[in-house]
Amino acid sequence: MIGLIFTFGTDIIEIRIEGNNILFRNNQSNGMFVTIDNIKLSKFGVLKEHPDLKDNEDWETIARQRFKDKIKSFNTDMERANYITEDLKNFGYKLLYRQKKGFRVERL
């Protein structure tokens, strides 16, 4: 299990990686973790990553499935964490902390 904490403007986003399960929560979610299926995606962000979905009406569902498939392609939680960190960095998210397997939090 790896935990990541990011900032984006005034929002704080926490991501928990447990194998192929990626859970998200922010300071507006009342402390509940949710899957990618419960997150509102930005069409601008999705099109930046997947320009072929521009005219597709089902762009959100396809983008979510592509994310799940990409996560499954990695062998370790650390590879998944590095992918998520690099991907979110491109959109202006700043990684503050990382925690591995419940041990002490590592400030970055």
N, C-alpha and C positions, 0 to 999 in steps of 0.2 A: 504494500500500500504506500502510495506517495501522495502527499498533500501539497498543493501549490496555492499561494495567495498572491493575487495581482491587484494593482490599482488601475483604474481607468477614469480619469477625471476625479470626481469625488466618490465614485463607487469602489467598493472592495469586492472582489470576486474570488471565491475559493473553489478549487477544483480538486476532487479526490479521484485517484486512479487506483483501481483494484482489478487487475487483469484487463479484460475487455470492457469492463464497466467504468464509464467515466461519469462522474456526478458533479453537478454545478450548483453553486448557491451564491447569492449576492446579498448586500445589506438590505435589500427590499423584499427578500423571499421569506421573511419570518423564520429564519433558521432552518428551513427545509432544503435538503438536497434534491435536485431533480435531474432527470436524464436529458440528453440532447433533444428528445421528443417534446419536452415541455418548455423549451427555450424559444423565444421569439427571435428569429433570424433577421438580419438586415439584408435586404435584397442587394444593396450596394456591395456589402462585404462578400456575399455569395457570388455575385457576378465578377468580382475582382479575382476570386479563386477559380470560378467555373464560368467563363464567359459564354460557353455553349448553352447555358440555361436561360439566356436573355429572353427568348420568346416562348419559353415553356411555362405553361400555366401551373404545372406541378413542381416548380423549382424548389420549394422548401423540402418536400418529401425526398426528392432526388438528392439534394445537398446533404440532408441528414443521413441517408443511406451511404453516400460516398464517404462521409466522415466515419461512420461505423466500419465500413470496409477498410479504410485506411488504418484505423486503430487496430483492427484485427491483423493487419499485415506485419505489425511489430512483434518481436519476440519477448521483450521485457517491459516492465513498467517504466524503467528509466528511459528507454527509447520512446515510449509513448509521451512521457513527461517532456522530453527534449523537443519532440515534434510540436506538442501543444504550446510550449514556451516560445519556440521560434515562430510559429504561426501567429500567435497572439501579439508578439512583438511587432509584426508587420502592420498591425491595426492600431498600435499606440498603447497597448497594455504593458505595464511595467511589473516585472516579477519582484516581489518583496521577500517572500519566504518560501522555503521548501522543507518538507518534513518527510523522512523515510521511515517506514515501518513503525511509526509511533515514537521514534526516538526524538531527541532534542531538535527543536526547530533551527534551521540554518538560515541566517539572514544573508541576503544576496545584494 
